[in-house]
Amino acid sequence: MSFRGINTTVIQIRRAVFTEVARMAYANVKGEQANHMMRKIPYTIIPGEEGKLRKDIFLERAIVEERVRLAIGLPTRRMDEHNSVVSGLEDANIADKYYDPPLINVIKFACNRCPEKMVKVSDLCQGCLAHPCMEVCPKGAIVWESGRSTIDQDKCIKCGRCVDVCPYHAIVKTERPCSSACGMGAIHSDALGRAEIDYSRCVSCGQCLVNCPFGAIADKGQIYQLIQSFNRGDRVYALVAPAFVNQFPALNTTPKLRAALAQVGFCETVEVAIGADLCTVDEAHDFLEEVPSKLNFMATSCCPAWSMMAKTLFPDMAKNISMTMTPMVFTARMIKAADPEARICFIGPCAAKKLEASRRHVRSDVDFVLTFEELAGVMEARDIDFTSLPEGEEELHYGSAAGRGFAQSGGVAKAVADKIHEWYPDKEVKIASAQSLADCKKMLMMAKAGKYNGYLLEGMGCPGGCIGGAGTIADPTRTAVQLNKYVASAPFTDPEQSAFISNIHLLKDDPNFE
């Protein structure tokens, strides 16, 4: 499980890093002044002379230094060579820097070197006469010693059958939290037992970083570059994903959110649900054209972690993933078509969106990506008085209820199926959806076996969908409740938007919309 919704020490440190990096950027200093401010951040976040979180204060500050570097978009430093904490800052102190791989990083000296997977007998063992654990073990790995069960780790295959039958729950199965959360099997141990990411499998969903209780995994950020763009006087639009609902309790209305983002530096705020509506129409057309005449099934494309997982593990089924642009890209292109000088910042729940925005064919559309957690740090750096923000009546540039529903599992497939039913009331559209990469993988294995012929498949890389993304702050379960209310408040028809959507294919043929 992740810790979202719980104000842990790890969350507090992450937020403090984002806030201090934002303050440094807003100060708009260069050269040695910038170096000085960056060197001070670990002492601001970890004050005093004694360590309170780990074995010593120097280790605590060293870890914060790496987190600061990553938040600025810089790489972590090697542990076996000297390198200043400010190394590379001058190159990052610009408004036009994209992410350099890797996006998700392990801070090696913050890792607790957790065992990858282990089944062991705890002190709760009562030494019962039945000893069912011994009887069910397929490898004879459990023996009776000194009045209690003992597991021979060399023989144990970690099947967990003994865990299930122990009447006292005295046998526990443990696994490294980051590895357990990774649906791609991309995390293993290095030679020293520390977590290591296999980047040939990693899809940057970020679930490992929100599940590590030691805060040893972090993603790179663009807070610093975004604020440099503000300082330069650029017109930067905030594209807010519908999953923002419940992330900022103090901003309980969309007019307040718009006002807060204006104080941050954005010239305008647009809801990405409008791009989701465009995505709905396009995927509905694709499904009707492709299934079953050309493809045995079609899968949605809006979650970059899901689509990258599918193409990595099932390359022969890559053609089944819809070629439709994601809501983020649809919305960004719509704005840049209207305002060619605009700069675009997507604000959402997803770490993988950072990777998507850095792709060659998307870079010209989306300039920055911030998670909700990073935005919270930026707003704190601006010392925004949320109580004084105007309530107002002007809502966001909204999409439909269906577009807002993209934020949770099942919402994309439902929107596409509903659109097809709107056009062809008698047509049956069979859908299946999965959330979390492990379950998405199972769904594709069944599709490969022919179990989903004729289906529209929806995959979401995070539990619950976007509302459970690695960049969220709030408990996804509570967010789902609030999101459903937000969806219900949206108009189901919008004549102006419907007219715009009806011309989507003309827009796609426009060279300025490529």
C-alpha positions as CSV (number, residue, x, y, z in Angstrom):
1,M,0.0,0.0,0.0
2,S,1.0,3.6,-0.5
3,F,0.9,6.3,2.1
4,R,-1.2,8.9,0.3
5,G,-3.6,10.6,2.6
6,I,-1.2,10.0,5.6
7,N,1.1,12.9,6.4
8,T,4.2,10.8,7.0
9,T,7.7,12.1,7.5
10,V,8.6,11.0,4.0
11,I,5.7,13.1,2.6
12,Q,6.7,16.1,4.7
13,I,10.3,16.0,3.5
14,R,9.2,15.6,-0.2
15,R,6.9,18.6,0.2
16,A,9.6,20.7,1.9
17,V,12.0,20.0,-0.9
18,F,9.5,21.1,-3.5
19,T,8.7,24.2,-1.5
20,E,12.3,25.2,-1.1
21,V,13.2,24.6,-4.7
22,A,10.3,26.7,-5.7
23,R,11.4,29.6,-3.4
24,M,14.8,29.4,-4.8
25,A,13.4,29.6,-8.4
26,Y,11.1,32.6,-7.5
27,A,14.1,34.4,-6.1
28,N,15.4,34.5,-9.7
29,V,19.1,34.5,-8.8
30,K,21.9,33.2,-10.9
31,G,25.5,32.1,-10.4
32,E,27.0,31.9,-7.0
33,Q,23.8,33.3,-5.4
34,A,21.9,30.3,-6.8
35,N,24.6,27.9,-5.6
36,H,24.4,29.4,-2.1
37,M,20.6,29.1,-1.9
38,M,20.8,25.5,-3.1
39,R,23.5,24.6,-0.5
40,K,21.3,26.1,2.2
41,I,18.2,24.0,1.5
42,P,19.3,20.8,3.3
43,Y,20.0,22.9,6.4
44,T,16.6,24.6,6.2
45,I,14.8,21.2,6.0
46,I,17.1,19.3,8.4
47,P,18.1,21.9,11.1
48,G,20.0,21.3,14.3
49,E,23.0,19.2,15.2
50,E,21.6,15.8,15.8
51,G,20.0,13.3,13.4
52,K,16.3,12.5,14.2
53,L,15.3,10.4,11.3
54,R,18.4,8.2,10.5
55,K,21.6,7.4,12.3
56,D,23.2,10.8,11.8
57,I,22.3,14.3,10.6
58,F,25.0,14.2,7.8
59,L,23.2,11.3,6.2
60,E,19.8,13.0,6.5
61,R,21.1,16.1,4.8
62,A,23.0,14.1,2.1
63,I,19.7,12.4,1.2
64,V,17.9,15.8,1.0
65,E,20.6,17.1,-1.3
66,E,19.9,14.3,-3.7
67,R,16.2,15.0,-3.5
68,V,16.8,18.6,-4.2
69,R,18.9,17.7,-7.3
70,L,16.2,15.5,-8.6
71,A,13.5,18.1,-8.0
72,I,15.5,20.6,-10.1
73,G,15.8,17.9,-12.8
74,L,19.5,17.1,-12.1
75,P,20.8,13.5,-11.9
76,T,21.8,11.8,-8.6
77,R,25.5,11.8,-7.9
78,R,27.7,8.7,-7.8
79,M,28.7,7.6,-4.3
80,D,32.2,6.6,-5.2
81,E,33.4,10.0,-6.5
82,H,33.3,13.6,-5.4
83,N,30.8,15.9,-7.0
84,S,29.4,19.1,-5.6
85,V,25.7,19.3,-4.8
86,V,25.4,22.3,-7.2
87,S,27.1,20.5,-10.1
88,G,25.0,21.1,-13.2
89,L,22.8,23.8,-11.7
90,E,23.8,26.4,-14.2
91,D,22.6,24.2,-17.1
92,A,19.3,23.6,-15.3
93,N,18.7,27.2,-14.5
94,I,16.8,27.8,-17.8
95,A,13.2,27.7,-18.9
96,D,13.6,25.2,-21.7
97,K,15.1,22.1,-20.2
98,Y,13.3,18.7,-20.6
99,Y,13.8,15.6,-18.5
100,D,17.0,13.6,-19.0
101,P,16.6,9.9,-18.4
102,P,16.2,8.1,-16.0
103,L,13.0,9.8,-14.6
104,I,12.7,7.5,-11.6
105,N,15.8,7.2,-9.4
106,V,17.0,5.3,-6.4
107,I,18.9,7.3,-3.9
108,K,21.3,4.4,-3.0
109,F,22.4,5.6,0.5
110,A,18.7,6.1,1.5
111,C,17.7,2.5,0.7
112,N,17.2,0.2,3.7
113,R,18.3,-2.9,1.7
114,C,15.0,-4.6,2.4
115,P,15.0,-8.4,1.5
116,E,13.4,-9.0,-1.9
117,K,11.0,-11.7,-0.7
118,M,11.0,-13.9,2.4
119,V,8.7,-16.2,4.3
120,K,9.6,-16.5,8.0
121,V,8.2,-17.7,11.3
122,S,7.5,-15.0,13.9
123,D,7.6,-15.2,17.7
124,L,3.8,-15.8,17.6
125,C,4.4,-19.5,16.7
126,Q,2.8,-21.7,19.4
127,G,4.4,-24.9,18.4
128,C,1.0,-26.6,17.8
129,L,0.7,-30.3,17.6
130,A,-1.0,-30.2,14.2
131,H,1.8,-28.1,12.6
132,P,-0.2,-27.7,9.3
133,C,2.6,-25.5,7.9
134,M,4.9,-28.6,7.7
135,E,2.3,-30.7,6.1
136,V,1.5,-28.3,3.3
137,C,5.0,-27.2,2.4
138,P,5.8,-28.7,-1.1
139,K,9.6,-28.6,-0.6
140,G,9.9,-29.8,3.0
141,A,11.4,-26.5,3.9
142,I,9.7,-26.4,7.4
143,V,11.2,-28.4,10.2
144,W,10.5,-28.7,14.0
145,E,13.2,-27.2,16.2
146,S,13.1,-26.4,19.9
147,G,9.3,-26.6,20.1
148,R,8.5,-24.4,17.1
149,S,8.6,-24.3,13.3
150,T,11.6,-23.1,11.5
151,I,11.9,-22.4,7.7
152,D,15.0,-23.4,5.7
153,Q,15.4,-20.4,3.4
154,D,17.5,-22.4,1.0
155,K,14.6,-24.7,0.3
156,C,11.7,-22.3,0.6
157,I,10.1,-21.2,-2.7
158,K,8.0,-18.4,-1.1
159,C,4.7,-20.0,-2.2
160,G,3.0,-18.8,0.9
161,R,1.0,-22.0,1.5
162,C,2.2,-22.1,5.1
163,V,1.2,-18.5,5.6
164,D,-2.4,-19.4,4.7
165,V,-2.8,-22.4,7.0
166,C,-1.2,-21.2,10.2
167,P,-4.0,-20.9,12.8
168,Y,-2.1,-18.2,14.7
169,H,-1.0,-16.1,11.7
170,A,2.5,-16.7,13.0
171,I,4.1,-17.1,9.6
172,V,4.6,-13.9,7.5
173,K,5.5,-13.3,3.9
174,T,7.4,-10.1,3.4
175,E,8.6,-8.4,0.2
176,R,10.5,-5.2,-0.5
177,P,7.6,-2.6,-0.7
178,C,8.9,-0.9,-3.9
179,S,9.3,-4.3,-5.7
180,S,5.9,-5.4,-4.5
181,A,4.3,-2.2,-5.9
182,C,6.1,-2.6,-9.3
183,G,3.8,-4.4,-11.8
184,M,6.6,-4.7,-14.3
185,G,9.1,-6.6,-12.1
186,A,11.6,-3.9,-12.8
187,I,13.1,-3.7,-9.3
188,H,15.8,-6.0,-8.0
189,S,18.8,-5.8,-5.7
190,D,22.2,-4.7,-6.6
191,A,25.4,-6.3,-5.2
192,L,25.0,-4.6,-1.9
193,G,21.3,-5.4,-1.5
194,R,20.0,-2.0,-2.4
195,A,17.1,-1.5,-4.7
196,E,18.0,-1.2,-8.4
197,I,15.7,-0.4,-11.3
198,D,15.8,-2.2,-14.6
199,Y,15.1,0.7,-16.9
200,S,14.4,-1.7,-19.9
201,R,11.3,-2.7,-18.0
202,C,10.4,0.5,-16.0
203,V,7.5,2.5,-17.4
204,S,7.8,5.3,-14.9
205,C,4.4,4.8,-13.2
206,G,6.0,5.9,-9.9
207,Q,4.3,3.4,-7.7
208,C,7.6,2.4,-6.3
209,L,8.4,5.9,-5.0
210,V,5.1,6.3,-3.2
211,N,5.4,2.8,-1.6
212,C,9.0,3.1,-0.3
213,P,8.7,3.9,3.5
214,F,12.3,5.2,3.5
215,G,11.8,7.7,0.7
216,A,14.7,6.2,-1.2
217,I,13.1,6.6,-4.6
218,A,12.3,9.9,-6.2
219,D,11.4,11.3,-9.7
220,K,12.9,14.3,-11.4
221,G,10.9,17.5,-11.5
222,Q,10.5,20.7,-13.6
223,I,9.5,23.1,-10.8
224,Y,12.7,25.1,-11.3
225,Q,12.3,25.4,-15.1
226,L,8.6,26.3,-14.9
227,I,9.2,29.2,-12.5
228,Q,12.1,30.4,-14.7
229,S,9.5,30.6,-17.5
230,F,7.2,32.7,-15.2
231,N,10.2,34.9,-14.4
232,R,10.9,35.4,-18.1
233,G,7.3,36.6,-18.7
234,D,6.1,33.7,-20.7
235,R,2.4,33.0,-21.1
236,V,2.1,29.7,-19.4
237,Y,-1.2,27.8,-19.4
238,A,-2.1,25.4,-16.6
239,L,-3.7,22.2,-17.9
240,V,-5.3,20.6,-14.9
241,A,-6.3,16.9,-14.9
242,P,-9.8,16.1,-13.5
243,A,-8.1,14.1,-10.8
244,F,-7.4,17.4,-9.0
245,V,-10.6,16.9,-7.1
246,N,-9.9,16.4,-3.3
247,Q,-6.2,17.0,-3.7
248,F,-6.3,20.6,-2.3
249,P,-9.0,20.8,0.5
250,A,-8.4,24.6,0.8
251,L,-9.3,25.0,-2.9
252,N,-12.8,23.5,-2.7
253,T,-14.1,25.2,-5.8
254,T,-12.7,25.5,-9.3
255,P,-12.8,29.4,-9.2
256,K,-10.5,29.2,-6.1
257,L,-8.2,26.8,-7.9
258,R,-8.0,29.2,-10.9
259,A,-7.3,32.1,-8.6
260,A,-4.5,30.2,-6.7
261,L,-2.9,29.1,-10.0
262,A,-3.0,32.8,-11.2
263,Q,-1.0,33.7,-8.1
264,V,1.5,30.9,-8.8
265,G,2.1,32.6,-12.2
266,F,-0.2,30.9,-14.8
267,C,-2.0,33.1,-17.3
268,E,-5.0,30.8,-17.6
269,T,-6.3,27.5,-16.3
270,V,-7.9,24.8,-18.6
271,E,-9.4,21.5,-17.5
272,V,-8.0,18.5,-19.4
273,A,-11.4,16.9,-19.5
274,I,-12.0,18.8,-22.7
275,G,-9.1,16.9,-24.2
276,A,-10.6,13.7,-22.8
277,D,-13.8,14.5,-24.8
278,L,-11.7,14.7,-27.9
279,C,-10.0,11.5,-27.1
280,T,-13.4,9.8,-26.6
281,V,-14.6,10.8,-30.0
282,D,-11.4,9.7,-31.7
283,E,-11.2,6.3,-30.0
284,A,-14.9,5.7,-30.7
285,H,-14.2,6.3,-34.4
286,D,-11.1,4.0,-34.3
287,F,-13.0,1.2,-32.6
288,L,-15.7,1.3,-35.1
289,E,-13.2,1.2,-38.0
290,E,-10.8,-1.3,-36.6
291,V,-12.7,-3.9,-34.6
292,P,-13.3,-6.6,-35.6
293,S,-12.5,-6.0,-39.3
294,K,-8.8,-5.2,-38.8
295,L,-8.1,-6.0,-35.1
296,N,-9.5,-8.6,-32.8
297,F,-9.7,-6.0,-30.0
298,M,-8.6,-2.4,-29.3
299,A,-7.0,-1.0,-26.2
300,T,-7.2,2.6,-24.9
301,S,-4.2,4.9,-25.1
302,C,-4.7,7.6,-22.5
303,C,-2.5,6.1,-19.7
304,P,1.2,6.2,-20.8
305,A,2.3,3.7,-18.2
306,W,-0.3,1.1,-19.4
307,S,0.4,1.6,-23.1
308,M,4.2,1.5,-22.6
309,M,3.8,-1.7,-20.5
310,A,1.7,-3.3,-23.3
311,K,4.2,-2.4,-26.0
312,T,7.1,-3.6,-23.8
313,L,5.8,-6.9,-22.7
314,F,3.4,-7.7,-25.6
315,P,5.1,-6.2,-28.7
316,D,3.1,-8.3,-31.0
317,M,-0.1,-6.6,-29.7
318,A,1.3,-3.0,-30.0
319,K,-1.0,-2.5,-33.1
320,N,-4.0,-3.1,-30.8
321,I,-3.2,0.0,-28.7
322,S,-5.2,3.0,-30.0
323,M,-3.1,5.6,-31.8
324,T,-5.3,8.3,-30.4
325,M,-3.5,11.2,-28.6
326,T,-3.9,11.4,-24.9
327,P,-6.1,14.1,-23.3
328,M,-3.0,16.0,-22.2
329,V,-1.7,16.3,-25.8
330,F,-5.2,17.0,-27.3
331,T,-5.7,19.9,-24.9
332,A,-2.2,21.2,-25.4
333,R,-2.5,21.2,-29.2
334,M,-5.9,22.9,-28.9
335,I,-4.4,25.8,-26.9
336,K,-1.3,26.2,-29.0
337,A,-3.4,26.2,-32.2
338,A,-5.2,29.2,-30.7
339,D,-2.2,30.8,-29.1
340,P,1.1,29.8,-30.8
341,E,3.2,31.7,-28.2
342,A,1.7,29.7,-25.4
343,R,3.7,27.5,-23.1
344,I,1.9,24.5,-21.6
345,C,2.2,23.0,-18.1
346,F,0.2,19.8,-17.5
347,I,-0.7,19.5,-13.8
348,G,-1.8,16.0,-12.9
349,P,-1.5,12.9,-10.8
350,C,1.0,11.0,-12.9
351,A,4.7,10.5,-13.0
352,A,4.5,8.8,-16.4
353,K,3.1,11.9,-17.9
354,K,6.6,13.5,-17.4
355,L,8.0,10.7,-19.6
356,E,5.3,11.2,-22.2
357,A,5.9,14.9,-22.4
358,S,9.7,14.3,-23.0
359,R,9.0,12.2,-26.1
360,R,10.2,13.8,-29.3
361,H,6.7,14.0,-30.9
362,V,5.2,15.6,-27.8
363,R,7.9,18.0,-26.7
364,S,6.6,20.8,-28.9
365,D,3.1,20.5,-27.3
366,V,3.8,20.2,-23.6
367,D,6.6,22.2,-22.1
368,F,6.3,21.3,-18.4
369,V,4.7,18.6,-16.2
370,L,4.0,19.0,-12.5
371,T,2.3,16.6,-10.2
372,F,-0.3,17.7,-7.7
373,E,2.2,17.1,-4.9
374,E,4.8,19.3,-6.6
375,L,2.1,22.0,-7.2
376,A,1.3,21.9,-3.5
377,G,4.9,22.8,-2.7
378,V,4.9,25.6,-5.3
379,M,1.8,27.1,-3.8
380,E,3.3,26.9,-0.3
381,A,6.4,28.7,-1.6
382,R,4.1,31.6,-2.8
383,D,2.6,31.9,0.7
384,I,-0.9,31.9,-0.8
385,D,-3.7,32.9,1.6
386,F,-6.4,30.4,0.5
387,T,-9.0,32.0,2.8
388,S,-8.7,35.3,0.8
389,L,-9.2,33.7,-2.6
390,P,-12.3,34.8,-4.4
391,E,-15.1,32.3,-4.6
392,G,-16.3,33.7,-8.0
393,E,-18.7,32.1,-10.4
394,E,-16.4,31.4,-13.4
395,E,-15.7,27.7,-13.7
396,L,-12.8,26.1,-15.5
397,H,-13.0,25.6,-19.3
398,Y,-14.8,22.3,-18.6
399,G,-15.3,19.1,-20.5
400,S,-18.3,16.8,-20.2
401,A,-19.1,14.5,-17.4
402,A,-17.7,11.7,-19.5
403,G,-14.4,13.6,-19.9
404,R,-14.1,14.2,-16.1
405,G,-14.8,10.5,-15.6
406,F,-11.5,9.6,-17.3
407,A,-9.8,10.1,-13.9
408,Q,-10.9,6.8,-12.5
409,S,-10.7,3.2,-13.6
410,G,-13.4,2.3,-16.1
411,G,-14.2,5.9,-17.0
412,V,-12.4,5.8,-20.4
413,A,-14.0,2.7,-21.7
414,K,-17.4,3.8,-20.5
415,A,-17.1,7.1,-22.2
416,V,-16.1,5.5,-25.5
417,A,-18.8,2.9,-25.3
418,D,-21.4,5.5,-24.5
419,K,-20.3,7.6,-27.5
420,I,-20.7,4.6,-29.8
421,H,-24.1,3.9,-28.3
422,E,-25.0,7.5,-29.0
423,W,-24.2,7.1,-32.7
424,Y,-25.4,3.5,-33.0
425,P,-28.0,2.7,-30.3
426,D,-28.3,-1.0,-31.2
427,K,-24.6,-1.7,-31.4
428,E,-23.1,-3.8,-28.5
429,V,-19.7,-2.7,-27.2
430,K,-18.1,-5.2,-24.9
431,I,-15.6,-3.6,-22.5
432,A,-13.1,-4.8,-19.9
433,S,-10.9,-2.7,-17.7
434,A,-8.0,-3.3,-15.3
435,Q,-6.2,-1.1,-12.8
436,S,-2.6,-1.5,-11.7
437,L,0.0,-2.8,-14.0
438,A,0.0,-6.3,-12.6
439,D,-3.8,-6.7,-13.4
440,C,-3.3,-5.0,-16.7
441,K,-0.7,-7.6,-17.6
442,K,-3.2,-10.4,-16.7
443,M,-5.9,-8.8,-18.9
444,L,-3.5,-8.6,-21.9
445,M,-2.5,-12.3,-21.4
446,M,-6.2,-13.2,-21.6
447,A,-6.6,-11.0,-24.7
448,K,-3.6,-12.8,-26.3
449,A,-5.4,-16.1,-25.6
450,G,-8.4,-14.8,-27.4
451,K,-10.6,-14.2,-24.4
452,Y,-11.4,-10.6,-25.3
453,N,-12.0,-10.8,-29.0
454,G,-14.2,-7.9,-30.1
455,Y,-13.6,-6.0,-26.8
456,L,-12.6,-2.5,-26.0
457,L,-9.9,-2.9,-23.2
458,E,-9.0,-0.1,-20.8
459,G,-5.8,-0.2,-18.8
460,M,-4.8,2.1,-16.0
461,G,-1.3,1.8,-14.5
462,C,-2.3,3.0,-11.0
463,P,-4.7,1.5,-8.5
464,G,-8.1,3.2,-8.9
465,G,-6.9,4.9,-12.1
466,C,-5.5,8.4,-12.3
467,I,-6.8,9.2,-8.8
468,G,-4.3,6.7,-7.4
469,G,-1.4,8.1,-9.4
470,A,2.1,8.6,-7.9
471,G,1.7,12.4,-8.0
472,T,-1.5,12.6,-5.9
473,I,-1.8,13.7,-2.3
474,A,-5.1,12.5,-1.1
475,D,-6.5,9.0,-0.3
476,P,-7.8,7.6,-3.6
477,T,-10.9,6.1,-2.0
478,R,-12.0,9.5,-0.7
479,T,-11.1,11.1,-4.0
480,A,-13.3,8.7,-5.9
481,V,-16.3,9.9,-3.8
482,Q,-15.6,13.5,-4.5
483,L,-14.8,12.9,-8.2
484,N,-18.2,11.2,-8.7
485,K,-19.8,14.4,-7.3
486,Y,-17.7,16.5,-9.7
487,V,-18.6,14.3,-12.6
488,A,-22.3,14.6,-11.7
489,S,-22.0,18.4,-11.7
490,A,-20.8,18.6,-15.3
491,P,-23.1,19.3,-18.2
492,F,-23.8,16.3,-20.2
493,T,-24.2,18.4,-23.4
494,D,-22.4,21.5,-24.4
495,P,-23.4,22.8,-27.8
496,E,-20.3,24.9,-28.3
497,Q,-18.0,22.1,-27.4
498,S,-20.0,19.6,-29.4
499,A,-19.5,21.7,-32.4
500,F,-15.8,21.9,-31.8
501,I,-15.5,18.1,-31.2
502,S,-17.4,17.4,-34.5
503,N,-14.5,19.0,-36.3
504,I,-11.8,17.0,-34.6
505,H,-10.8,15.2,-37.7
506,L,-10.4,18.4,-39.6
507,L,-8.2,19.7,-36.8
508,K,-6.1,16.6,-37.0
509,D,-5.6,17.2,-40.8
510,D,-4.5,20.8,-40.1
511,P,-0.6,20.9,-40.3
512,N,-0.6,23.3,-37.3
513,F,-2.3,20.6,-35.3
514,E,0.4,17.9,-35.9
